[in-house]
Amino acid sequence: AEPEIDDDLLLFQTDSINAKYVDENDTYFGANKRVIVNARRLHFGCFPTNEYFHKNDKKLLRRSNSFSKLQGRHRRKSLINEWFSVMFANGLSLSVENTDAQNPINQHSSPEPWEQSANLLRAALKLVKAEPPSQRDFITVCELASSLKSINMAKWSNTMTEEHKMCFFLNIYHALRIHATFILGAPSSIFGWDRFGQKISYVIGGMVFSLAEIEHCILRKPLSTVKILFVDINYNSSAFTQLFELKKREPRINLCLNYGNLSSASRVPVFELGTDAETSAKKLDSLLAKASQEFLDEQLIIDIRKKVIRIPKICSWYAKDFFEVGTKETGKRPLAHALYRYMSPTMQQKFMQLCIESDFVVKIRSFHFTQRVGSSIET
């Protein structure tokens, strides 16, 4: 007998989320307007044989070509195809019934939303670090991502602090990016990233959040907006993002967001909080400071011999964020001085040594969309 199709799958066949976000005529991971990545039941447990996947695999993965020419993409697609085929051929309903007490999926206590986001990001980082990728790790990521749908976001929005919002959505942003690029590949240009960011989404507590909305309508909401080439990086807030948008300007967001490319830090930070408001604020501040220092250590170049400072492009794009509101002098040299407070002690020492030479030159580095292979965890 055919198994019953539960609400997880029905969610992606109807307009039950909101007609504004989901086109019921398109079943590619849920929507024409949004590519919903945490659709676990669309993959696991709905179909007893592999006939469905073989019939629909081209449709499920067809648009990955338009997103990226990522090296090894076809090998990755073949691997995922093989995983799905094995799952359906064996009639598996994969709920990851693992007796390992360390597996976060099997912890019966209800973790805080920020803890769920941290567990998901760690699982995603573990998945992309492994070579070859592990099927078990992939299932874990799918299960943890699917569990986000059970969070009561409406209730949590009434009690969450700025630290809760920042921690949760920084982790969710990085997890969603890693999860989506693992399946679909990554864009190779600003135009591809713009389209990718607007479509790739998670359903969290019945609310739909895209990568672009998380970045620009929540995390960067109090910060500046820019226009890069012909792409206007300015997105309208939805009823969902308005509940969680940050109110306090935090320039270090620009240094901590990791796009997985060569112009980002090589390490993806996992953000965590403490047990109360005071320790949470201190811990998050410490993690933001460490992630910012690591980014600048890698991406900001100080050449004392040539008397040159090369500033990351992302800092140039969002230069206004590093100055006090109302500051008029925002050129390259003032920007270099504004970044001083976010540098590591070693980088600050090199900067001060260079400042002795009054004729040093400040240049802006190019932005590289080439994706890094694998990621490492910073806790």
Secondary structure, 3 states (H helix, E strand, C coil): CCCCCCHHHHCCCCCCCCCCCCCCCCCCCCCCCCEECCCHHHHCCCCCCCHHHHHHHHHHHCCHHHHCCCCCHHHHHHHHHHHHHHHHHCCCCCCCCCCCCCCHHHCCCCCCHHHHHHHHHHHHHHHHHCCCCCHHHHHHHHHHHHHHHHCCHHHHCCCCCHHHHHHHHHHHHHHHHHHHHHHHCCCCCHHHHHHHHHHEEEEECCEEEEHHHHHHHHHCCCCCCEEECCEEECCCCCCCHHHCCCCCCCCCHHHHCCCCECCCCCEEECCCCCCCHHHHHHHHHHHHHHHHHHHHHHHCEEECCCCEEEECHHHHHCHHHHCCCCCCCCCHHHHHHHHHHHCCHHHHHHHHHHHCCCCCEEEECCCCCCECCCCEEEC
